């Protein structure tokens, strides 16, 4: 047999043995396993709330955390297929929101994480689209806010109330933003990701704070960080998802919780997208199992 034929035969033998999990000398060798599929997040010891949005109907939102922080969605926040099972879809309307009443366990001034799977359909014309927030127009109820920076072009006929002009002033459109009122300082602090949120696909997004550093994660990977020696100021604001509300305007209308329909309300900060598996933690997470493909 020629040298060339011998080399080809050896190569073919190596390929066959490799497919059987053996090396060229016949000894077993470890096979590289395929990437493990990502799994939904779990409610662990630092979980404050975990809303899976897996309800099949109705306006109630169940919480898988030990605290059972049940919420209620507005009539325009609807159920649809999600990243895992079902999800909650939000539209650019005033009645598109979900709200969880205030509970003291929501306070986590030093260690904090907000994370969710986000399917963003469009970027707002106004200052921002809210993913989740504990923030109202009342100054002493402004704790933190997580969202997507809008295009900031507004409308000549329906200008926004400008609730977040100062927060987004130096931020770029389409980026994640995290703003909060510091525990030991006046005013608000705002930060943004370096990644622009993609449209029309699922992306895992998160913001964390450990009292010294604010970090953004996109699809489980560290995106950006900034140093800040401060924590989040406590407040009595409820948790609102997919919008930001003046809770004084909420009313029971029939069997629905909605913003008072007698008041002309425009959806300046409503999210045009879908949320799934939203989790809040009282620690700064560095790994997100639902986005981990390693």
Buried (B, 14 or more C-beta within 10 A) or exposed (E): EEEEEEEEEEEEEEEEBEEEEBEEEEEEEEEEEEEEEBEBBEBBEBBBBBBBBBBEEEBEBBBBBBBEBEBBBBBBBBBEEBBBBBBBBBBBBBBBBBBBEBBEBBBBBBBBBBBBBBBBBBBBBBBBBBBBBBBBEEEEBBBBBBBBBBBBEBEEEEEBEEBBEEBBEEBEBBBBBBBBBBBEEEEBBBBBBEBBBBBEEBBBBBBBBBBEEBBBBBBBEEBBBEEBEBBBBBBBBBBBBBBBBBBEBBEEBEEBBBBEEEEEBBBBBBBBBBBBBBBBBBBBBEEBBBBBEE
